[in-house]
Amino acid sequence: MKKGYFVTFEGSDGCGKTTQSVLIVKKLRELGFDVVHTREPGGTLVAEALRKILLNPDNKIAPITELLLYEACRTQHTSELVIPSLEAGKFVICERYTDATVAYQGFGRGIDIKTISQLNRIATFNLIPDLTILFDCDINKGLSRASVRGKDRLEKEDILFHRRVKNGYDWLVKKYPSRIKLIDVHNRSIEDIGEQIFGIFAKKFGIKL
């Protein structure tokens, strides 16, 4: 029986999800919570090895191969790290999870959404996040920020691909409004966004300062 809380951070490339996930992890730890901060693809030794393959800009990977590699990462990550952490009563904060696969491989690559949903269920053992924070940002600005650190294989896709990905996230927030909370990051400070996110956490999980 799951005892902890599972929260995912989602959004298009360069949206600020890593910055904000680091802030909320720090805040939760200061309040005494045991927190696991992880990411997809990655999070475990095997999954991090697959991450290097998936995101290497020199690799040419077929869409279905890409999808199956992401799901393989997810199975390892979920079984080895996420589920044991939740069973131990921990907060798990994960940058990207199943919604990213719907957005990137479903809407971005054009792979059948029903197929992706079925594979997501298998790979996660039917685990669904308690809460998803979705960042809404300007695509071009996000990609510009991503280019500073060096674009990975997916970030190097053309603007039409990234627009389809954003359409995927827009579709998801409409489909799962009770789970996915949209954060508008346009022209806002990091501190302001962080305060909004903590407010959502406080309300959802009954956290008090």
N, C-alpha and C positions, 0 to 999 in steps of 0.2 A: 504493500500500500504506500503510495507516494505521500511523503510527509513535508517535503520542501516546496519551494516555488520555482517555477521555470518561466523565465522572461527572455524573449528574443528581441533583438534590435535589427531592424530592416531598413532598406532604402537604397536608392541608386548610388553609384560610385561617387565618392567624395562628399557625401551628404553630412558627415560629421558623427556617424554612429559610434566610431571607436572613441572619439573624444568624450562623448556623452556617456558611453558605457563605463569608461574609466572613472568618470566623476560619480556615477551612481554607485559603483562598486565601493569606492572610497567612502562615500556617505553611509552606506549600509554597514560597512565594517566598523566605522566610528560609532554606530548605534548598537554594535555588539552582535551583528549577524555574521554567521559563517557563510562566506560567499565564494563561489567558484566562477571565475571569469574565463570564458572560452570562446571559440569561434568555429565557423565552418567556411570552407573546408578546413579541417584541422582539429586540434584539441587533444589528439593522442599521437603517439609515435608513428603508427601506421597511417593515420589520417593526414598528418603533417607531410609525410613522404608523398602521398597522393596529391596533396595541395601543390607541391612543387611541380608536379607533372601538369596539373590542371591549369595553373596560372602562368607557367613559363611561356612568354610571348613567342619563343622560337618553335613551340610545338604546334603541329597541325592535328587537331582532334576532331573526328566526326561527331556530329550532334548527339547521336545515340550513345556513342562511347563516352562522351562528356557527361551525359545524364547518368549512365550506369556508374561511372567513377565517382560522381557526387553522391550517389545513393550508397555506394560501398563505403565511402568516407563516413557517411551519416550513420550507417549501421554500427560501424566500429566505435565511433564517437559516442553514440547514444548508449550502447551496451556497456562500454568500458568506463565512461566518465559521467554522462548525464544522469542516467537512471540510478547508479549507485550513490551519487551525490544527493539526489532527491530523496532517496530512501533513508539517507543519513540525516535528513532534515535541513539540508543546506539551500540557500538561494543559488540558483544557477542563472547567470547572465550570459547569454550567447549571442554573438554577433553573426547574424544570418542563420536560417534554419530552413524548414520546408517551404516557406513562402518565397524565398529567393529562387528556389528551383522552379516554382510555378511561373515567376516573373521572368527569369533569365532563360531557362530551357523551354518553358511553355510558350510564353508570349514572345520572347526574344528569338528563340530558335524555331518556333512553330511546331514543337512536338505536342502531340495530343494531351490535353489537360487531364483527361480521365486516366490515361496511362501513367502520367506523372503522379496523380493523386494516389493511385493504387500502389505504386512503388514507394511513395512517401510513407504510406501506412505500414508497409512491410519493413522498411528501413528503420522506422521509429518505434516499432512494436506498438503502434497506435497511440504514441505519446503526443499530446497537443499542448503547446505553451499555455500557461495561465494568462499571460499578457504578452502582447506584441507592440512595441513602440516603432512606428513607421515614420521616417523622416521624409518630408516633402521639400525638395530643393530644386533649384534651377539646374537642368541637366548640364548645360555648358559650363556653369560655374563649378559644379561638382567635378567634372572631368578636368577642368583646369587645375583644381586642387590636387587631383589624383596624379596629374602629370608632373607635379613638383617632386614627388617621391619616385617617379618612374612607373609608367602604366604597365599593368599585367596583361595577360592575353585577352581577357574579356573587356577590360577598360580600353583596349586598342580597337575595339569594334567601332564601326561607323555610327554616326549620330542617329540614323534610322533604327538601328538595333537598340540603342539606349532609349529612344522614344517608345519603342514597343515594350521594353522592360518597364518603363514608367507606367504605361497603360496597364500592364499586368498588376502592378502594385495598386493602381487606382481601382481596378476590378476587385482585388482582394479586400480592400478596406470597405467596399460596398457589400461584399459577400459575408464578411465576418466583422460587423461593426462593434459587437460586444467584446471581442477579443483584441482587435487591432485599433490602437489609438493613434491618430494622425497628428504629427507635430510639424507645424509650418515653421521652417527655419529661415525664411527669407528676411534679410535685413534685421536679424536679431542677434543679440550677444550670446556668447556661450553660457554665461551665467543665467540669463533670462530663460533660455531653453532648459537648462539644468533644473531650475526651480519648477518649471512646469512639469517636467518628468518626475521629479520627486513628489510633487503633488498628486500625480496619477498613482504612483506607488503607494503613497500614504493612504489614499482612499481605497485602493484595491485590496491592500494587505493589512489595513488597520494599523499602520505604523505611526507612532507618535514621537515627537522630538523630546 
